[in-house]
């Protein structure tokens, strides 16, 4: 994912609501919406949103892969071995899902197994999107200090189509330890152009010319000058930008 904070400049700083340093790039919300960047869902353990996401997951995770176990269902049904739940306990599986599994292990129907598996997979894809956007309103940093994440008013660009890494061994560690971006595939990069930027916050006024020179090299001096002249792009300190109405 790529994270953004939807906050006012006046709320940023060492003595303010949150602080991420002295430099920043500002985009309009319309750009975020156009790029399917969404506000996160803040909740807490056993809150309504937390319980709903967990229930959505538990109602779909095993149902989504039932077609992989068709032979077991068929064998259990033909040999009259009784409901599946009497033979094997499943975690992350709701009682509603277990009722479906138990029925099919007694009254096997291959077409129904395949239909329900497709239904479960569709639900699981939606659940993954919700999980990617869920966040506790209060979190801990690496030093164990708690802070209110809700103050970030976070928006995220997420990629639910990337499978979860369930393996906590070598492959997970290699991805985790890789320098950002952790996922290097170009199609999962969030790109932007000069026209997408509204403001650039710098630490002090001497940084303005330095940054302007970098932008000239990257985007072309004429294009940068035009954006600055029309005031579609502003580069300044936080204090000056606030005075200008940002």
Secondary structure, 3 states (H helix, E strand, C coil): CEEEECCCHHHECCCCCECCCCCEEEECHHHHHHCCCEECEEECCCCHHHHHHHHHHHCCCCHHHHHHHHHHHHHHHHCCCCCHHHCCCCCCCCHHHHHHHHHHHHCCCHHHHHHHHHHHHHHHHHHHHHHHHEEECEEECCCCCEEEHHHHCEEEECCCCCCCCCCCCHHHHHHHHCCCCCCCCHHHCCCCCHHHEEEEEECCCHHHHHHHHHHHHHHCHHHHHHHHHCCCCEEEEHHHHHHCCC
